[in-house]
Amino acid sequence: MKTYIVEDNPTIRENLIGTLQELAGVEPVGFAETEQQGATWLSANNGRWNLAIVDLFLKQGSGLGVLQACQRRDPEQKVVVLTNYATPDIRARCRELGVDAVFDKSTDIEALIDFCNELRGSH
């Protein structure tokens, strides 16, 4: 499952990629550290990814801008948020932007793995 990751912390990003490759069959196709990088790549490569995992707080810009850029994706393409700030307000805003799921970095990694495995099984 081709996955693009928008995460500006190299340690978190590398750990996440390793975990998802091992436990969920995820194939990373790239990453971004800023809103512009993520939004540009995801829009320009619409047919080259199945899943985008987006953090909200980035070096430059916001993951919310990346989510807006993904609103015209194909129905089988999924976008999830992985954040330390999964508050009810953030979850509501993400739903408004068409996100498929919101996961908390500190408590929902297993749920993210389950989501990836379910998604992989449906393809």
TORZA-370297 format. One record per residue: x, y, z of N, C-alpha, C in turn. Coordinates in pm, whole numbers, plus 50000, padded with zeros to 5 digits. Layout:
+-------+-------+-------+-------+-------+-------+-------+-------+-------+
|  n_xx |  n_yy |  n_zz | ca_xx | ca_yy | ca_zz |  c_xx |  c_yy |  c_zz |
+-------+-------+-------+-------+-------+-------+-------+-------+-------+
|     X |     Y |     Z |     X |     Y |     Z |     X |     Y |     Z |
...
+-------+-------+-------+-------+-------+-------+-------+-------+-------+
***
This chain:
+-------+-------+-------+-------+-------+-------+-------+-------+-------+
|  n_xx |  n_yy |  n_zz | ca_xx | ca_yy | ca_zz |  c_xx |  c_yy |  c_zz |
+-------+-------+-------+-------+-------+-------+-------+-------+-------+
| 50085 | 49883 | 50000 | 50000 | 50000 | 50000 | 50090 | 50124 | 50000 |
| 50081 | 50199 | 49895 | 50167 | 50316 | 49876 | 50123 | 50431 | 49968 |
| 50215 | 50473 | 50054 | 50181 | 50569 | 50159 | 50276 | 50688 | 50156 |
| 50219 | 50807 | 50165 | 50295 | 50932 | 50171 | 50278 | 50989 | 50311 |
| 50388 | 51034 | 50371 | 50385 | 51079 | 50510 | 50425 | 51225 | 50519 |
| 50343 | 51304 | 50585 | 50373 | 51444 | 50610 | 50398 | 51458 | 50760 |
| 50527 | 51460 | 50796 | 50571 | 51463 | 50936 | 50707 | 51531 | 50940 |
| 50720 | 51636 | 51021 | 50846 | 51712 | 51021 | 50949 | 51662 | 51121 |
| 50912 | 51573 | 51210 | 51008 | 51521 | 51308 | 51073 | 51394 | 51251 |
| 51204 | 51399 | 51218 | 51268 | 51284 | 51154 | 51261 | 51156 | 51238 |
| 51274 | 51166 | 51368 | 51271 | 51048 | 51454 | 51132 | 50983 | 51450 |
| 51029 | 51064 | 51467 | 50892 | 51011 | 51461 | 50865 | 50951 | 51323 |
| 50905 | 51023 | 51218 | 50880 | 50977 | 51082 | 50947 | 50842 | 51056 |
| 51074 | 50829 | 51092 | 51146 | 50704 | 51066 | 51089 | 50589 | 51149 |
| 51055 | 50614 | 51274 | 50994 | 50510 | 51358 | 50858 | 50468 | 51302 |
| 50781 | 50566 | 51258 | 50649 | 50538 | 51202 | 50662 | 50454 | 51075 |
| 50752 | 50493 | 50986 | 50773 | 50418 | 50862 | 50815 | 50275 | 50893 |
| 50911 | 50257 | 50983 | 50956 | 50123 | 51018 | 50845 | 50037 | 51075 |
| 50769 | 50095 | 51165 | 50658 | 50020 | 51227 | 50553 | 49982 | 51125 |
| 50513 | 50078 | 51039 | 50407 | 50050 | 50942 | 50453 | 49955 | 50831 |
| 50582 | 49960 | 50795 | 50633 | 49864 | 50697 | 50626 | 49723 | 50753 |
| 50668 | 49709 | 50878 | 50675 | 49577 | 50940 | 50538 | 49520 | 50974 |
| 50450 | 49603 | 51029 | 50324 | 49552 | 51084 | 50201 | 49573 | 50995 |
| 50215 | 49658 | 50892 | 50096 | 49689 | 50813 | 50121 | 49684 | 50662 |
| 50238 | 49639 | 50619 | 50264 | 49626 | 50477 | 50264 | 49758 | 50401 |
| 50298 | 49865 | 50469 | 50299 | 49997 | 50407 | 50426 | 50014 | 50325 |
| 50413 | 50070 | 50205 | 50526 | 50101 | 50119 | 50539 | 50253 | 50109 |
| 50638 | 50313 | 50177 | 50650 | 50458 | 50171 | 50690 | 50504 | 50030 |
| 50620 | 50605 | 49979 | 50651 | 50659 | 49846 | 50709 | 50799 | 49856 |
| 50723 | 50849 | 49979 | 50783 | 50980 | 49999 | 50735 | 51043 | 50127 |
| 50794 | 51159 | 50157 | 50753 | 51232 | 50276 | 50775 | 51381 | 50254 |
| 50709 | 51458 | 50338 | 50725 | 51603 | 50337 | 50737 | 51651 | 50481 |
| 50805 | 51765 | 50498 | 50818 | 51826 | 50629 | 50741 | 51957 | 50640 |
| 50688 | 52006 | 50527 | 50616 | 52133 | 50528 | 50482 | 52118 | 50456 |
| 50394 | 52215 | 50482 | 50263 | 52216 | 50418 | 50277 | 52220 | 50266 |
| 50361 | 52309 | 50216 | 50374 | 52325 | 50071 | 50427 | 52198 | 50004 |
| 50530 | 52137 | 50063 | 50585 | 52013 | 50006 | 50478 | 51905 | 50000 |
| 50406 | 51887 | 50109 | 50304 | 51781 | 50115 | 50190 | 51806 | 50019 |
| 50136 | 51927 | 50020 | 50023 | 51960 | 49934 | 50062 | 51948 | 49787 |
| 50181 | 51997 | 49753 | 50226 | 51993 | 49614 | 50244 | 51849 | 49566 |
| 50313 | 51767 | 49645 | 50339 | 51629 | 49602 | 50209 | 51550 | 49590 |
| 50123 | 51559 | 49691 | 50000 | 51480 | 49689 | 49910 | 51519 | 49572 |
| 49904 | 51648 | 49541 | 49822 | 51694 | 49428 | 49882 | 51652 | 49294 |
| 50014 | 51662 | 49281 | 50080 | 51633 | 49154 | 50092 | 51483 | 49127 |
| 50080 | 51402 | 49229 | 50098 | 51256 | 49216 | 49973 | 51180 | 49256 |
| 49859 | 51232 | 49218 | 49731 | 51180 | 49265 | 49716 | 51029 | 49247 |
| 49764 | 50971 | 49139 | 49747 | 50828 | 49117 | 49855 | 50742 | 49178 |
| 49951 | 50802 | 49248 | 50067 | 50727 | 49296 | 50064 | 50694 | 49445 |
| 49953 | 50720 | 49511 | 49945 | 50689 | 49654 | 49807 | 50637 | 49691 |
| 49805 | 50550 | 49794 | 49680 | 50495 | 49846 | 49641 | 50560 | 49979 |
| 49742 | 50601 | 50054 | 49720 | 50653 | 50189 | 49815 | 50769 | 50215 |
| 49763 | 50876 | 50273 | 49846 | 50987 | 50321 | 49826 | 50996 | 50471 |
| 49938 | 51004 | 50544 | 49936 | 51021 | 50689 | 49993 | 51160 | 50717 |
| 49912 | 51245 | 50780 | 49946 | 51386 | 50792 | 49949 | 51430 | 50939 |
| 50060 | 51492 | 50978 | 50068 | 51559 | 51108 | 50016 | 51701 | 51088 |
| 49959 | 51760 | 51192 | 49901 | 51894 | 51178 | 50001 | 52006 | 51200 |
| 50098 | 51985 | 51287 | 50194 | 52090 | 51320 | 50325 | 52060 | 51250 |
| 50362 | 52145 | 51153 | 50477 | 52121 | 51067 | 50578 | 52234 | 51079 |
| 50697 | 52212 | 51024 | 50802 | 52316 | 51027 | 50753 | 52446 | 50966 |
| 50684 | 52435 | 50854 | 50625 | 52552 | 50789 | 50484 | 52516 | 50748 |
| 50390 | 52605 | 50780 | 50252 | 52579 | 50744 | 50187 | 52482 | 50840 |
| 50078 | 52424 | 50792 | 49996 | 52337 | 50876 | 49950 | 52217 | 50796 |
| 49930 | 52109 | 50866 | 49872 | 51991 | 50803 | 49732 | 52017 | 50750 |
| 49663 | 52116 | 50805 | 49528 | 52148 | 50756 | 49533 | 52189 | 50609 |
| 49637 | 52261 | 50569 | 49653 | 52297 | 50428 | 49676 | 52176 | 50340 |
| 49749 | 52078 | 50393 | 49770 | 51953 | 50320 | 49637 | 51881 | 50303 |
| 49557 | 51880 | 50408 | 49426 | 51813 | 50402 | 49337 | 51879 | 50297 |
| 49341 | 52011 | 50290 | 49262 | 52083 | 50188 | 49305 | 52042 | 50048 |
| 49434 | 52024 | 50027 | 49486 | 51985 | 49896 | 49442 | 51843 | 49857 |
| 49404 | 51763 | 49955 | 49365 | 51623 | 49929 | 49214 | 51607 | 49908 |
| 49140 | 51713 | 49914 | 48995 | 51700 | 49909 | 48944 | 51647 | 49774 |
| 49021 | 51664 | 49668 | 48978 | 51616 | 49536 | 49041 | 51482 | 49501 |
| 49080 | 51404 | 49598 | 49143 | 51274 | 49573 | 49038 | 51173 | 49528 |
| 49087 | 51062 | 49473 | 48999 | 50953 | 49433 | 48936 | 50890 | 49557 |
| 48816 | 50835 | 49545 | 48747 | 50779 | 49663 | 48825 | 50669 | 49734 |
| 48906 | 50590 | 49661 | 48981 | 50482 | 49725 | 49106 | 50532 | 49795 |
| 49144 | 50656 | 49772 | 49259 | 50713 | 49842 | 49214 | 50762 | 49979 |
| 49290 | 50728 | 50082 | 49254 | 50763 | 50219 | 49355 | 50861 | 50277 |
| 49304 | 50951 | 50359 | 49388 | 51048 | 50428 | 49356 | 51040 | 50577 |
| 49460 | 51023 | 50658 | 49443 | 51020 | 50803 | 49536 | 51122 | 50867 |
| 49496 | 51167 | 50984 | 49577 | 51260 | 51063 | 49637 | 51183 | 51179 |
| 49765 | 51205 | 51203 | 49835 | 51149 | 51319 | 49896 | 51267 | 51393 |
| 49843 | 51298 | 51511 | 49879 | 51421 | 51581 | 49887 | 51399 | 51732 |
| 49957 | 51488 | 51798 | 49956 | 51490 | 51945 | 49839 | 51572 | 51998 |
| 49762 | 51631 | 51909 | 49656 | 51725 | 51949 | 49521 | 51680 | 51896 |
| 49483 | 51557 | 51925 | 49357 | 51502 | 51875 | 49241 | 51543 | 51964 |
| 49223 | 51673 | 51980 | 49114 | 51727 | 52061 | 48982 | 51715 | 51984 |
| 48869 | 51727 | 52054 | 48741 | 51724 | 51983 | 48732 | 51832 | 51873 |
| 48785 | 51951 | 51898 | 48781 | 52057 | 51796 | 48865 | 52020 | 51674 |
| 48983 | 51967 | 51698 | 49070 | 51925 | 51587 | 49004 | 51812 | 51508 |
| 48947 | 51716 | 51579 | 48879 | 51605 | 51510 | 48764 | 51656 | 51423 |
| 48688 | 51752 | 51475 | 48576 | 51808 | 51399 | 48626 | 51881 | 51274 |
| 48731 | 51960 | 51289 | 48787 | 52033 | 51174 | 48839 | 51935 | 51069 |
| 48904 | 51829 | 51112 | 48954 | 51729 | 51018 | 48840 | 51661 | 50944 |
| 48731 | 51630 | 51014 | 48614 | 51570 | 50948 | 48559 | 51664 | 50842 |
| 48554 | 51795 | 50873 | 48507 | 51893 | 50776 | 48592 | 51891 | 50649 |
| 48720 | 51860 | 50664 | 48812 | 51857 | 50550 | 48818 | 51720 | 50482 |
| 48731 | 51628 | 50523 | 48718 | 51500 | 50455 | 48818 | 51394 | 50496 |
| 48877 | 51408 | 50614 | 48973 | 51309 | 50662 | 48900 | 51180 | 50696 |
| 48966 | 51068 | 50668 | 48906 | 50937 | 50694 | 48917 | 50894 | 50839 |
| 49021 | 50943 | 50910 | 49038 | 50907 | 51051 | 49140 | 51001 | 51114 |
| 49129 | 51017 | 51246 | 49226 | 51095 | 51323 | 49280 | 51004 | 51433 |
| 49414 | 50999 | 51443 | 49480 | 50915 | 51542 | 49570 | 51001 | 51629 |
| 49573 | 50970 | 51758 | 49660 | 51038 | 51854 | 49794 | 50965 | 51856 |
| 49904 | 51040 | 51840 | 50037 | 50978 | 51836 | 50068 | 50899 | 51962 |
| 50019 | 50944 | 52075 | 50059 | 50880 | 52200 | 49972 | 50760 | 52237 |
| 49851 | 50750 | 52181 | 49762 | 50642 | 52225 | 49703 | 50557 | 52113 |
| 49716 | 50600 | 51987 | 49641 | 50534 | 51879 | 49726 | 50467 | 51772 |
| 49853 | 50438 | 51800 | 49937 | 50376 | 51697 | 49883 | 50239 | 51656 |
| 49837 | 50161 | 51753 | 49780 | 50030 | 51719 | 49655 | 50046 | 51633 |
| 49574 | 50146 | 51661 | 49455 | 50172 | 51580 | 49494 | 50213 | 51438 |
| 49602 | 50290 | 51424 | 49651 | 50327 | 51292 | 49698 | 50203 | 51216 |
| 49769 | 50114 | 51283 | 49813 | 49989 | 51221 | 49693 | 49907 | 51175 |
| 49592 | 49897 | 51261 | 49469 | 49825 | 51224 | 49403 | 49888 | 51102 |
| 49396 | 50022 | 51100 | 49337 | 50094 | 50987 | 49412 | 50059 | 50858 |
| 49545 | 50063 | 50863 | 49627 | 50032 | 50746 | 49604 | 49889 | 50699 |
| 49598 | 49796 | 50794 | 49576 | 49655 | 50757 | 49438 | 49634 | 50695 |
| 49337 | 49701 | 50747 | 49202 | 49692 | 50689 | 49201 | 49751 | 50549 |
| 49266 | 49864 | 50532 | 49272 | 49929 | 50402 | 49346 | 49841 | 50301 |
| 49456 | 49783 | 50342 | 49534 | 49695 | 50255 | 49451 | 49574 | 50216 |
| 49372 | 49521 | 50310 | 49288 | 49405 | 50281 | 49175 | 49435 | 50185 |
| 49136 | 49563 | 50173 | 49027 | 49599 | 50084 | 49074 | 49626 | 49941 |
| 49205 | 49626 | 49920 | 49259 | 49650 | 49784 | 49297 | 49521 | 49716 |
+-------+-------+-------+-------+-------+-------+-------+-------+-------+
***
